[in-house]
Amino acid sequence: MKKLCILLALSALFLFSSCSGNAPEKLPGPVGNDESEKSDEYIRNSEKAAEIMKKITESGNEFPIGSDMFNSQNAFVIGNRLYIFLLDRGLFEVNPTTGKFEPICRDPLCQHKSEEGCPMTEFYRAVVTDGENVFALHMDYISKIDPVEGKLIPMCRWKHSPNAMCGVIACDGGYVYFAACASDTTNEIYRMPVEGGEPEQLSHLNEHIVNFTVSNGYILWTNSVWTLKCAPVDFSEVTVLAEKMTTMTSGNGLFFCNCVDEDPRVSRIYEVDVSAQKMKVVAENVGYTRAFLCDGKLYYHKDNFQETKQLFCYHADTGETTSTTLGPDIIRFKTGKFSFDSDTVIFHDDVDDLRVYGVCGDYLLVFMYDAPIDPEYAYELSRYFFLKKDGTEMAEIFFEDFRGNA
Ligand SMILES: [Zn+2]
């Protein structure tokens, strides 16, 4: 992923260079935008994010736990602290006073602000929570993380094979679920109690599971040829549901999957009834969207998001779909020339990926992906915001990078 990010950043750098004939140079500031100054201030003011966090907690709204959709990009709350897992960077806490990301490591002597990194910000593949505990999936082991103490406790290890990897970890009913390599090309589902203990092998499938999700004692998974299957977690009855599908997310017994067809025009999101082994379409033309599930509501955007700026919400209890159109204040910063520290980072003209992955009172926690041209900022590809549900307000949560810059 890191290599890909750098590659993307490098190709963007190349494109820019070929236009201007020069290496990137400092620009005077935002352009093509009447209220650009306001926009810039709007973006760079992390105190606004802190204000929103305060508003949410004071209104008595708790941040609910995120769905496991973002195995590799997860956000959740434990004990009123908001944690965000950043792929390639590790687990961070959002400081409620400053609205900035902070490492969860508490070791005063640790090098986590340098490129050397630290064990608490090492490259986990995925992080998940059951509301009390945090578990991380590493290449060949899983660990329990204590985010308050800033400690990591290895739980179990297996023999790693690059051809039998699965980047997913899940929690359900007091167990943590993971897929451990069983041979050079196959893996199997295991679970162990959240408090630790002996890992228990559940599946005997002899295939390569690439994606899975667990809820209410059922598991939905996809193998390496994109066959979607489901079973009770004891794997007593395995059902093949569909081809060319992959799992999206699950929670409270609701399961969702989507197409992996090469043509995004046929893309759909399905709700899966795992006990009746039935599927129904709940959204079409979603492209390669990801979806976030919370309290029976599935949030997603469609492949024409760039034009419509619409976020959708499927209500599983009624079968209805509602939408939010992002207001002009939000659209304003789609055209991106944001100054960044003393240097300048140029963002693509349009935000084409804005994912919900947290719902807190009137606000959504959203993730935006954009590509800076400077490889040095490859880490800054991901940006995190609070977005008011009616689309009128947005505030960025800031990073402190290795150099201590916000
Ligand atoms: Zn550290």
Residues whose N, C-alpha, C, O or C-beta is under 5 A from the ligand:
A	BS01	ZN	C105 C110 Q111 H112 C118 M120
